[in-house]
Amino acid sequence: MSHSESEETSFLAQHPRMMGVLFMLLVLLTQVGAAAGAVSSANPGP
């Protein structure tokens, strides 16, 4: 069930809003990862 790169490119060309959704999801996950790293370094543990 693998998709070729051209299929994904044509899908994104037909659905331009999906590019924005994927970009914002990437940004959100990046921010969550940074916040999780900051919280874990602030709490040294028991």
Summary of the structure (lengths in Angstrom):
residues: 46
radius of gyration: 17.2
end to end distance: 46.2
largest distance: 52.5
contacts: 75
relative contact order: 0.08
helix: 80%
strand: 0%
